[in-house]
Amino acid sequence: IVFYEGRCFTGRRLEVYGDCDNFQDRGFMNRVNSIRVESGAWICYDHPDFKGQQYILERGEYPEFQRWNAHNDHMGSCKPIRM
């Protein structure tokens, strides 16, 4: 999964391949405006440590935060859904 600070996949990016409990620990602020899910399904949280509002994202492109039904651009942690 790839997170972008800007809308339409612009700005700084963070690539994640497994559990990530705090985006800031990887030098990425908690502002996410677009996401590309390259494979699988992910659960993302608007706060670090897998807390707060949850968003289920399946493979695809999300050019703005409204596309994953968020009310703002806060995103702090994520993990893949293992089936």
SVG drawing of the C-alpha trace seen along z (x, -y; Angstrom):
<svg xmlns="http://www.w3.org/2000/svg" viewBox="-18 -18 30 35">
<polyline fill="none" stroke="black" stroke-width="0.4" points="0.0,0.0 1.3,-3.5 0.1,-6.6 0.5,-10.1 0.4,-13.4 -1.3,-15.2 -4.4,-14.4 -4.2,-12.5 -1.0,-10.7 1.2,-13.7 3.6,-14.9 5.6,-12.8 4.8,-9.1 5.1,-6.2 5.2,-2.6 4.1,0.0 4.4,3.8 3.2,5.0 2.0,3.8 2.9,0.1 1.8,-1.1 3.0,-4.7 3.5,-6.6 5.5,-9.3 8.1,-6.7 8.8,-6.3 9.2,-10.1 5.7,-10.5 3.2,-13.0 -0.3,-11.8 -1.7,-13.6 -2.9,-11.3 -4.9,-12.6 -4.6,-9.7 -3.8,-5.9 -2.9,-3.2 -3.6,0.4 -1.5,2.5 -2.6,5.9 -4.8,7.4 -6.9,5.6 -5.8,3.3 -7.3,1.9 -6.2,-1.7 -6.7,-3.8 -6.8,-7.5 -4.5,-7.4 -1.2,-5.6 -1.2,-2.2 -4.2,-0.9 -6.6,-3.2 -9.4,-5.5 -11.7,-5.3 -11.1,-2.3 -11.1,-2.1 -11.1,1.1 -9.3,0.6 -9.3,3.1 -7.1,3.2 -7.5,0.0 -6.8,-3.7 -8.2,-6.4 -7.3,-9.8 -8.8,-11.7 -9.7,-10.9 -13.5,-11.1 -13.1,-8.0 -12.5,-5.8 -15.3,-7.6 -13.0,-9.6 -14.1,-13.0 -10.5,-14.3 -7.0,-13.5 -5.7,-12.0 -4.1,-8.5 -1.7,-7.1 -1.4,-3.4 -2.3,-0.4 -2.0,3.4 -2.8,5.9 -5.9,8.1 -4.7,11.7 -7.2,14.2"/>
</svg>
